């Protein structure tokens, strides 16, 4: 088990530093999975269902189609992983979402906020979640691991002023925030039947960056 200064198993003990090379290799593998693909002009994404999971297909202007990601649902989170990397690691397709969260194939975790109005994409994880003693904090500080960090947020915003005024029209918009890019927002809408287009905040009528 985990001790104050190392990991013990069958009368043997390994200092936490011994796991550093394994973490470095796993982190490099995960970074390769997250690298954006080289694309000629445009990309069309299409979701499909695989048992209890959701898959994402990528189709480019050349007509090539390939599966790039899957999402395994696990309570109030979705673990996003690469099916190719999972196969290379000989991880069974029936593995739970929690098991995939700690594998090299994991590309991020999508967390659902209160009432489903906000979705947060994160990478990394907190060691020993729910454990807050001094010893657990020492393990978190010394054991090599990738600390959690936020990659982006997509939120669903309702116009509360129109609701307060008694209007029957429910107008809403989507807001996307991610590191390395400006905030994207959709125009106010009453229905998504015609699709949703996201564009930078300061240019409402510019070319959409993302279309859903």
Phi, psi and omega in degrees: 000183180277125175254188183291323186240001182183187181249128183247138178204125179049056176064015174243153182226133177242128175294154182301329181297338182294340181269359181300310180301322179295320178295318180299317180294318181294320180295319178296321179296318180294322180297322178297323179294328185272355179295133179295144180288154175279119189237137181291307181219295183228164179228135174246127178255142179223130178273149174212160184261136177232093185063240178262012181245166178245130178251155179237120176263143176245128177236126182261176181295340179278359179087005178282139181231133180208150176275128184247330183215157168227155177235121177260122182281135183214089183067238182264014178233161173235122180270117183265126184216165178267120180296327179294316180293324178295321178293322180294330179273005180059032177275127181297145180297337181275004180300148182288162178298323180297322179293321180292333182300328184258012181263166178291342181282348184288130179253348180162169180231129179259121181253139180267129179277184182300130178062013177072019181272351184214137178234129183243128177260125181233161170231163185078181181202161178266125177291142176050058181298143180083357179251119189235022178284170180297321180294320179296322180293324177296320178296317180298323182286330187259332184282127180296124177197163179271112182295150181294142176216153184269129180262326182181164180224136170238127185234152181249116187246126178262142176281097184288337181295320180291326178291319180295330180279000178086012180290140177277348181272119179265105181261138183213169177210159175256145178232129180242124178237127180212150181293143177083007180209156179290162176294137179247141182218146176268157172295161176297136185224159173250342181210151178254013184296332180267005182096165181236130180243131180250136181215165181304149185301319188277355181227086186296330186248028178277178177296128181299140176275325181224135176235130180247000000 
